[in-house]
Amino acid sequence: MTRITRAICIIGALLSVTAVATTAYSDGRDYNDGTVKNITFIRTVDGHFDDYMHWLATTYKKQQEAAKAAGLITRYKEPWRLGVDRFMAVIASYHMARARGACVVDLGTAMTVDLVDPLGVHLGGAIIPGPELMVGSVLRNTAGIARRASGAMMTKGLFALDTRAAINQGARYAAAAVIDRAVGEAQRVLQRTPLVLLTGGAAVQVESLLQCSYVSVPDLVLRGVALRSGLALK
């Protein structure tokens, strides 16, 4: 039996709830079948308790059933704060990895790294500036560096011979180092090596620098959308 903390937040409104529910994976029962063991607190606006019960029986129930249908449960404390693209990538990564577990990396303006265990539990993740955002931040916020960083020579290694290339390479290597470190952390948590999946428009800037093994899946988010919609994938 595994305890999962669920935090439910309704914006502008009815209540705050924190509950610890019991989830059974071994006997195949639906994860929301069972009794809530502990309720830390329930607070509703006066006169709105029935509205809260209706929300639990309709919207919240549908959200949980959809997550179960996709084969995934998240431990995110406030699931509504988890970005849709990120969650779709996580769903797809679990369906590709299954018993191995997955470390999914989405490189865009920001870079997200998420971990899913072999039982389909999203264990959380990290959000880091992507390479271009790192470069832009240095150029905008470091006094005098922008005028010294005009133009850039091509370089293959970390140690560049001009300022702009040094910024570019520093950002690329920093992103790659985070990914490799995340894979090491994932191995410690899962006690196995997860399937590492790369997606996102900036992945091409980092792929060649990685020391870990990985699979590039450019359409990972769309795969998650398809799974969420009940479509079959080839």
Beta strands, then each sheet from edge to edge (+ up, - down):
strand 1: 2-9
strand 2: 15-23
strand 3: 36-44
strand 4: 73-74
strand 5: 102-107
strand 6: 110-116
strand 7: 121-129
strand 8: 195-199
strand 9: 215-216
sheet 1: 1+ 2- 3+
sheet 2: 4+ 7+ 6- 5+ 8+ 9+
end
